[in-house]
Amino acid sequence: MNDLIKYLHVTSQTRFDARGNPNAVTQYSYYILNHGPFSDEYTEGKDTPEAVNAGFTARIDKLRAVGALPVGS
């Protein structure tokens, strides 16, 4: 996990679609340094460590692009 991620909170939930079918969802809530909170949700089977880290990296890249984080941090 990236050192910029702070206060990570992970919850698992079950949601129901329009037909009443259950869907497992994992929600990751976090701060990037002092920016946030942010939340990313992944359905069951798509919450791999690689996917979660890619989500963190994408959010960090967006913050860098708007100048909220220094490049190289």
C-alpha positions as CSV (number, residue, x, y, z in Angstrom):
1,M,0.0,0.0,0.0
2,N,1.1,3.5,-0.7
3,D,2.6,5.5,2.2
4,L,0.4,8.5,1.2
5,I,-2.8,6.6,2.2
6,K,-4.0,7.5,5.7
7,Y,-6.8,6.3,7.9
8,L,-7.9,3.4,5.7
9,H,-11.3,1.9,6.7
10,V,-12.6,-1.2,5.0
11,T,-16.2,-2.4,5.2
12,S,-18.1,-5.2,3.5
13,Q,-21.7,-4.8,2.6
14,T,-24.4,-6.7,0.8
15,R,-26.6,-4.8,-1.6
16,F,-29.5,-5.9,-3.6
17,D,-30.1,-5.2,-7.2
18,A,-33.5,-4.4,-8.8
19,R,-34.4,-8.1,-8.9
20,G,-33.5,-8.6,-5.3
21,N,-30.3,-10.5,-6.0
22,P,-27.6,-9.9,-3.3
23,N,-24.3,-8.4,-4.4
24,A,-21.3,-8.3,-2.0
25,V,-19.4,-5.0,-2.1
26,T,-16.2,-4.0,-0.3
27,Q,-15.8,-0.2,0.4
28,Y,-12.4,1.4,1.0
29,S,-12.6,4.8,2.7
30,Y,-9.4,6.7,3.1
31,Y,-7.5,10.0,3.1
32,I,-4.5,10.8,0.9
33,L,-2.3,12.8,3.4
34,N,-4.8,15.5,4.4
35,H,-7.1,15.2,1.4
36,G,-10.3,13.3,1.5
37,P,-12.2,11.4,2.6
38,F,-12.3,9.3,-0.6
39,S,-14.3,6.1,-1.1
40,D,-13.8,3.3,-3.7
41,E,-16.2,0.4,-4.0
42,Y,-15.4,-3.0,-5.5
43,T,-17.8,-5.9,-6.2
44,E,-16.9,-9.3,-4.9
45,G,-14.1,-10.8,-6.9
46,K,-12.9,-7.4,-8.2
47,D,-11.4,-6.3,-4.9
48,T,-8.0,-7.8,-5.6
49,P,-4.9,-6.1,-4.0
50,E,-3.8,-5.0,-7.5
51,A,-7.2,-3.4,-8.3
52,V,-7.3,-1.6,-4.9
53,N,-3.8,-0.3,-5.3
54,A,-4.6,0.8,-8.9
55,G,-7.5,2.8,-7.5
56,F,-5.3,4.5,-4.9
57,T,-2.7,5.3,-7.5
58,A,-5.3,6.8,-9.9
59,R,-6.6,9.0,-7.1
60,I,-3.1,10.1,-6.2
61,D,-2.3,10.9,-9.8
62,K,-5.4,13.1,-10.1
63,L,-4.4,15.0,-7.0
64,R,-0.9,15.5,-8.4
65,A,-2.4,16.7,-11.8
66,V,-4.3,19.5,-10.1
67,G,-1.3,20.5,-7.9
68,A,-2.8,19.2,-4.6
69,L,0.2,16.9,-4.1
70,P,3.8,17.5,-5.0
71,V,5.2,15.4,-7.8
72,G,7.5,12.7,-6.3
73,S,5.7,12.4,-3.0
